[in-house]
């Protein structure tokens, strides 16, 4: 199985949980959508780190340092893109979140593979 398929097989499980939580929490506080997204993205990224390290990038010593850096950058970029999409388009919030997250996730995966030279 390719690394990309393994990576996204792990991510999709946690991302599904994240989407449900985001949908619930955004209805509680629509004024803080960016913050809600940032906290959820950060939490889910940290949660998946161990599985991704062990199943997708085993034996890579620089993984955690690189992944943690990307884990901090990923939610910032994703939240900024989400807010940009919300304010510049008429997209439904969940659809805007999915678009922003997929774009930033693909970018992060590519950077991770490049940095780890894998």
N, C-alpha and C positions, 0 to 999 in steps of 0.2 A: 504494500500500500504506500502511495507517495506521501511525503512529509506534509504536503499541503492538505491532503485528504485527512490524515491523522490529526493535524493541527485543528482543522475546522470541525472534525467530528467531536473533539473535546470541547471546543469553544461553543458550538451550537447548543450543547446541553445547558451550559451556564448562561448563555445569551438568552435562551428561552425564558429562564427564570428571571433574568434581568428585565426583559420586556414586560412581563406580567407585573413585576414590582414597580417599574417605571409608570405603567399605565395606572396602577392603583394610586401611587404617590403623587403623580401629576394632578390628579383630581382633588387631592387634599390641599395642594398648595401650588396653584398655577403661576404664582409670582416668582417661584424659585426653580423653574424647570432646569436651568443650566446647572445649578448646584446639585439638584437631585440626580441629574445625569452624571455629573462628575463623580459623586460619591458612589453611585452604583457601578459605573465603569471601573473605577479604581478598585472597589471591593471584588468585583468579579474577575478582574485581571489578576489580582494577587492570588485569588483562590485557584485559578487555573494554572498558575506558574509551575507548581510542583508536578502536576500531571503532564504538562507540556514538556518540561525538562526531562522527565523520566521516559516518556513515550515517543517524543518527537525528536528531541535533541539530546539523547543520552551521551554521556562522556564529554560534553562541552563544558570546559571549566569556566569560561567567561559568561556562561548563560545567565546566571542570576544578576550579575552586575548590569549586563546589557538589557536583560528583560525588565529589571526594576526601573531602569532609566526610561525605557519605552513605556512602562506601565504608568509612570508619572506624566509623561508627555501625551500619551494616547487619550486619556480622559479630557485633558485640556483642549486638545485639538478637536476631539469629537464634540465636546460641549460647545465650543466656539462655532463649529460648522453647523451644529444643530440649531443654535440660536440664529445664525445667519440665514439658514433655510427657512426657519419659522418667520423671521421678519421680512424676508424678501420674496417669499412664495406663499401660495395658498395651500400648501401641502398639509395634510393631517399630521399632527404632532408625532404620532407613532411612525408614520411613513418617513417623515423627515429624520427621525432618530435612526431608523434602520439604514437609510441612505448614508447618513453621516458616519455611522458606526462601520458599515461595510467598507466605505472608502478609506477610513483611517485604519481599519484592521488590515486591509490589504497592504497599505503603505507600511504599517508596523511589521507585518510578516516579512515583507520584502527586505526591510532594513535589518531585521533580526537574522535572516538567512545570509545577507551580505556581510554583516559584522562578524557573524560566527563562521563565515566562509564555508557554508554548508551547501 
